[in-house]
Amino acid sequence: MTAELVRGQNHPLSQSRLEIRISAGTPIVAAAALGDENGRIHGTQWVAHPGAPTQPGLEVPRQAAADHRLAVDLDAMTDAVHRVSVLLALPAAGGGPGPTRFGAVAAPFVAVTGLDGTEVASYTITGLETESAVIALELYRRRGAWKVRAVGQGYAGGLAELLTDQGLPQAGQLAAGIGEAVAQGLARSVQAPPSRPSGGDRSRQAAAPAVGPDQGGTAPRSTPDPAAPAYGGQPTGLPGQDGPQPAYGGAGAAEPAPATGGPIDYSHPRRRTSAPPPPPPTAPPAPPGQPAQPVAGDATGWSMEERLYNQVWGMFEDLARTTAAYRSAVDFAESRMDKELEQALSDPRSRIGGQGDAAREAARARHGRLVDQAREVLDRDLAQLVAEAEVVEPALPPAFARWDNPVWHAYRVPMEIPMALRLGDLSLPEADRLRIPMLLRLPLERGLWIDSGRTGSPDGSFTDSHDVRHLAVETAVAHAARLLAAYPAGEFTVHVIDPAGSGARALAPLTRTGVLAAPPALGAAGVADVLGRLTQRVDLVQMALRGGAPDALPPGFDTSQQLLIVNDFPHGFDDRAVNQLRYLADEGPSVGVHLMMVADREESAGYGPLLDPLWRSLLRLTPVADDHLADPWVGHAWTYEPPLVPPGSQVLHQVLTQVAAARRAWNR
């Protein structure tokens, strides 16, 4: 049975490998300090925090989030360590936006669990008022055995006061460093995907896995790689036509999003999660000189979902890197040939007789050899990646899988939110047979813009505007269906604005199955009604949060995530409605209201610069293959392909029917 602790109470620990799960009603920073037998911290290297998340036997998150998992391996602790203190702090203490005291947010909940998800002890930290940092609990060694104690000691002076009280001489400097790491979004900007060892074998990687909000496990013994992506980081960036930008949503690598942003979960903080699956399989040893056989889930991580997520990111990185190397080699070969040809032509003697011809032929031959060598390396790497994709794709869970994946036939409404969602596929022209899943972290941090106008489709197809508009709505429906299927019953609500009713046929899967909150809103009156209700919802939640009373919302208030699909914009919209859209795009994601626009930017140009911030704040996708996405590492123009349902397939209807049934059962 779970021991529900109160302040000062302790409980024995029978396991050495543990997870510490933290839930709060607002993004918080989690850290852990190692202490000796007297509880003294001997230096900054004894503290695991977002800027340095790993210590021997310990790993903490790299970002501020409402839910965390810390990985602890007590057997990996050095003999000098007798105490592990779990520290929580509000990001505002480090200079970020948001609440500045724990008394203004829901009481944090902390649980110690085994790796199988079994809860050993739990503690709800109550009684906090002006404190902005707190020692939640501590694991301590007594007579060779480990115990957990509920502490709940808060500090109004934040982490600096807390660390000073723990005897750390550099407390102020370390607290400032933690605040800077969080404020600069080390965990929320994508500087690089999860690091990957040479040879494609990630199962023997020495570095620790990149642990995310849905993860946990034993802590690593190695020093973290500062270039590795931060804890639970979400790919961020603004795909567009204004220069190289990150491929997946956000503000770009140069201006990382603040770590304290993102949706807030208003459900009870003590949400249970399922037990992680067993360790990943290992491939048989490869013959000497041959690459290792790929295995699904061989990336680092504490759950199969995380391992597959990291593996997909590793494949993305490998494809980007090997293609960049090939392009660089080809550019070098062409530059060298041009220089040699120029030298041959600059010498008058070489232009007479066969000497010049021989020099030119030699230059072209060297160019051909260099290009052939580069292509040989690229083909070798692509063959390995294709083989990996062939084993990874069938193993993906529904949230990561294509609509034609058989895993959807066994779909059941989930009990918890997955860590990411597939928004389509990415590819490069040098590897047209390889498709990398485009995974977007959940909850959504920004809205989507499905472009219904002219596209840059490489094959020039879909030039008919009516076909593109219909396909754009179908794409929006596919995205909405995936979001509905990814959330537990009653935790995701979809609204539709279709002023002219032009999307009725494409919206049929949503309307017929009954998954919408209400029929699509029609006309200017419908636009005003839906926008008014969602704007009021954002205002109410923001006022409740600012007033420090997140639970003081009207009775029956729907706390689920909200998605608004807007079709045929700007038809039916006046200036007031456009301003409300901008307001929802800017303020909505932080309180669980998200926007999906189906619109032609050229048709919306009549609003002038008023719409530019809206367009740029959303992740722009297309209903057809289009090479408009760019990554922040090498600036490749990736071709994006939307996740459309195969023609004639009933999978969308079957999935949405289950979602609707679960929603009705939840509402009873």
Beta strands, then each sheet from edge to edge (+ up, - down):
strand 1: 3-5
strand 2: 10-12
strand 3: 17-35
strand 4: 47-48
strand 5: 54-55
strand 6: 58-59
strand 7: 65-73
strand 8: 83-89
strand 9: 109-114
strand 10: 119-124
strand 11: 133-142
strand 12: 145-155
strand 13: 420-427
strand 14: 436-441
strand 15: 448-451
strand 16: 492-497
strand 17: 561-569
strand 18: 593-599
strand 19: 619-621
strand 20: 626-630
strand 21: 637-641
sheet 1: 1+ 10+ 9- 3+ 4-
sheet 2: 1+ 10+ 9- 3+ 7- 6+ 5-
sheet 3: 1+ 10+ 9- 3+ 8- 11+ 12- 2+
sheet 4: 14+ 13- 21+ 20-
sheet 5: 16+ 17+ 18+ 15+ 19+
end
